[in-house]
Amino acid sequence: MRLYRKFSLSTLVPLILLVLATFIRLYEPAFVSESRLQVFDTYQRIKPRQPIELPITIIDIDDESLTQHGQWPWPRNILASLVNTLSKQGAAVITFDVLFSEPDRLSTTYLAELLKDQPGFDDLKIVLNRMADNDQLFAKSIEQNNVVIGFALGAHQGTVPAVQKWRYASIGLSPQPYLLSFRGAISALPALQAAATGQGYLTHTIDSDEVIRRLPLFARINDTVYPSLVAESLRVAQGVSTFVTTVKESGTSSGLVSVKIGRLTVPTDSAGRIWIRYRDPKTMRRLPAWTVLSGEISPEMVAGRIVLIGSTALGVGNLAVDALGELTSSVEIQAQALETILSGD
């Protein structure tokens, strides 16, 4: 009775609700987290990002390009030609949303090893020795131009990139404890790593409902920080060498707050992730790869732009669901993230 007199019902109910809300916010059950994500998606669908002119172009290895140049993977002398053509048109950076972890199966070196026990190989070897190796041609074209290649993050041990051409500095604490952590990677061929101007991971992280909403600008493999394909593209396009992270420590909200890439300062969450604001992927600027290889492109579609090479073709491109509920490709997600950053939207 005394307790009732001291704390009236009008005082107890708000107090209980406050304690309950604090508990939910601190420990956030799965249903609450998923509800928040659904609200985020609803906002995006009501008002997706509006198209504005930004210096980003997708080179799409689409179905028509596969019809004209054969099934994927293409011989890398074709990719070398693609790089050289885009560079001549003035691309600021050429980024491959493609993993080159194995040798070209149509290169002379691979064919020689495959056919060495066949009758008549000695005569064939003479012909093969006169031909340029596709991987060497591709590496040469990469080395002579501004090219970023990718590697894949993994949960298990693997070969991490051997070449690191980026550096990072931190304002405040080290970002390492706050970044998503992985144990290994699948990297590109060593010759391609050495030739490339930059390397970034092309792996996407998904939420519990299999939707891609956020993109980590950096991740940690063991004790080393690695940039994403998006972060590396922005670094190389601006001709800078160092990323600068800002980390703040303030009780329960410690972590990253922003990343500086050249002239750009990008706000992030505590784990160094950005929320991608999507626009209708059909409105994005793109060129089929076959038009580039045939020379049927206008310079303004490439000059001074970040050019992303990937595929939207079924069976070739890695497809996922975006916050608009659309099935979209990996290269389109990379472009959407770049546009979110460059537009400040």
N, C-alpha and C positions, 0 to 999 in steps of 0.2 A: 504493500500500500504506500509506503514511503517512497519506493522507487517510482511508482506511478505519479505521485505528487511532484517529485523532482524532475522527472522527464515525461512530459505530456506526449500524447500520441502524435500531435502535430510536430513535435521535435524529433521523436524516435523514427518516424517513417522517412523523413529526408536524410537522417543520419545513416539509417540502414541502406538506403539507396545509394548514398555517397560511398559507403564502404564497399558495396557490391560493384559499383561502377569502377572504383579504383582497383579492385581485385581483377576485374575483367580486363581493364586497360593494361595492367602490369603483366598478367599471365596469359591473356588473350587466347581463349579456346579457339579451336580450329573453325567452328561455325562463325565466330565473330570475325576472324581474319578473312574468311571466304566471303562473308557478307560485305565487308568493306571493299574487297576487290570487285564484287559485282556492282556496287555503287559506282566505283571508278569506271567500269566498262560502260555503265548506263550513261554517265556524263559524256563519255567519248562518242557514243552512238548518237546522242542527242545533238552534239556539236563537235564533229570531228575537226581536225586541223584543216584550215583552208589552204589551198594551193597558192604558193607565192613563188616567185622566181628565185631559185637557189642554185649554186654552182655544183650540181650533182647530176650525173647521168648514169643510168644502168645500161650495160651492154649485156643483152639477154641471149644466152645460148638456148633459144627457144626451139619449138618443134620444127619450124621451117628451116632454121639453121642446121639442125640435125639431119633433116632431109637432104639438104644440099651438101653437107660436108661429112656425113657419116655419123655412126653411133658414137656416143661418149664412152670412154675418154678419147678426145681427139689426139692425133699425133702432135707432139709439142713443137714441131716446125710450124704448124698452123697457129698455135698460140704465140709463137715468136713473131709471126707475121702480124698477128692482131696487136701485139704490144708495139711493134715498130710503127704501124699505121696510126695508132692512137697518139703515140708520142710525136709523130710528125705533124699531127693536127693540133698539138699544143696542150695536151692533157697535163694538169698540174701534178696529179698522181694517178697511177693505175693500180687498183687494188683487186686482188683475186680472192673471191669468196669460194675458193677451191683448195683442197688439200693435195699437195704434190709429195706424198710420202713414199711413193714407189717409182722405180724407173719407168720410162716410156716403153711399153711393150713392142712398139714398132721402131724403136731406135736400133741402129746397126749393132751396137754392143749387145743388146738383149737378143736380137735375132741370131747373132753369131753364136751365143751361148746355147740358144734353143736348138739350133740346127747343126751343131758341130759333129754329131754322130751320124748325120745323113749322108748317103752316097753322093759324090760330086761336090762335097762341101769345100774342098780346096779351091775349086774354080769360083764358087760362090763367095768365098772369103776374100778373093782378090777384088771382086765387085764391091762388097761391103766396105772394104778398107778405103775405097775411093769416095765413099759417101760420107757426108757430115753426120755426126751423131745428133739426134733430135734433142736430147737433154743438154748437150753442149751448145747447140743453137739457141735454145730457150734461155739458158743461163747467160749467154752473151747478150741477148736482147734485154734481159732483166738488168744486167750490170750497166748497160749503156743508157738506161732510162730510170725514171722515178717510179719504182714498183714496190708495192707492199704485198707480201704473201702471208698465208695463214698456217696455223697449227691448231690441233684439237686438244682440249683439256680432257683429262681422264681421271677416273677414281683410283686407278692402279698405277704401278710403276711403269714408266715408259721413257722414251728418249726426249728430253726437254730440248728446246732450241739451243744449239751450240754457239750461235752468233747473236749478240745483243748490241744493237746500235743505238739504243735509247738509254737515257739516264733519268733518274727521278730524284727530286729533293723534297723535303717535307718542312712545312711551317708548323711548329709544334711537335707533337708526338709522332712516332713512326706509324704509318698506316697499316702495317702488316697484320697486327692482331685483329683488325676490323674487316679485312678483305675475305671474300670467299676463298676457301682453301682446297687445293687438289693435290694429288700425290704423284701425278705424272702427266705425260703429254705424248701425242703422236706428231712428230715434226716433219718438215719438208726435207727433201734430199739436201745433204750438206753443201753441194755445189750451188744449189738455188738459194740456200740461206746466205752463203757468202756473197752472192751476187746482188741480193735484194737490198733496197734502201731501208726497208723496215719489215718487221714481222709482228703480227698480232694474232690472238686466238680468235677463231671464228665460231667457237662453241656458244650456243645460246642457253640461258637458264630459264626454266619454266616454273610456273607456280603450281600449286597442288591440283589445280583443275586443268593442267596441260596448256595453259594460255601463256604467251610471252608478253609481259607487260614492262619488264625492267631489263636494262642492260648494264652489267658491271663494266665500268671503264677499265678496271684493273682486277687481277686475281693473283693469288699466291700459289706457287708450286714449291712445296717445302719451305725454304727460307728466302725465296727470290720472288720479286714482284714482276709481273708481266702485263703488258698492255693489251687491250682488246684491238680487234681489227679497226674499229671505229676510231679509237684514240690514236693509233699509229697512222691512220690515213690523215687525220687532222694535223698531226705533228709533221709528217713528211710534206704535206701540201704547203705548210708554212715555212718549211726549211729550218725548223728548230730542233734542238737535240734533247731537251730536258723537259720532263713533266714536273709540275710543282703541286703537291697535295697539301691541303690545309686540314689539320686535325685538331679538334677541340675536345677537352675533357671537362664535362660538367655533370657529374652524378650519373644518372641513368641514361643520359643521351650522349655519351661520349662516342666519338668516331669522326669520320670524314665529314666535311661540310662543303668542300669544293675542290676542283682540280683545275689548274691553269695549264692550258696547252697553247703556247705561243701567245697570241693576242686574245684568246678566248678564256674566260673564266666560267667554268661549268658547275652549277650547284649540283650536289649529289646527296644521297642519303648517307647514313653512317657507314654503310658497307661500300661506298663508292659507286653506287648504282644510280642511273638516271631512269625516270619514268618516261617511256616512249609515248608521245602523243601522236596517234596515227591519223593519217588521211587516207582517203580511198586509194588503194594501190593502183587502180586503173588510171588515175590522174597523174601518176609519176612519169617523169621524163625518162624514156628508154629508147634504145636502138637495138634491133635484132643483130646478132653477131655477124650474120651473113652479109648484111649491108655494109658493115665496116670492112670485111674481107674483100668485098667487091668494089670498094672505093666509093660507094653511094652514100656518103655522109656529108653534112654541112659542117664547116669548121666551128661554127658557133655552138654546136651540140657538144663539143669536146674541149675547145680551147679554154684554158684557165680553170678547168673543172675537175672535181674529184670523180673519177670514172671507176665504177664498180663492175667487175666482170663476174657473172654467176648465171644460174639457170632457173627458169620458172617451169621447165618441162617436167611433166610427170615421169617419175622413175629416175630423174637426174638431179633436180633441185631438192633440197631438204625442205619439206613443207611443214608448217605449223599453223596454229590458230592465233590470231592477234586479238587485241582488246575490242575490235569492232565485230568480232565473230566471223571474220573472213579467213579462209584458208590462204595463206600467203607463203612466199618462199624466203629462204634465208637471206638472199641478196637484197630482197625488198625490205626485210627487217633492218638490215645494216643501213640501207638508204634512209629509212624512216627515222632511225636513231640519229643519223648525221643531220637530217633536216630539223629534227627537234632541237638539237644543240645550236645549229646555225641560225635558226629562226628565233631562238630564245623563247619558244612557245611551249 
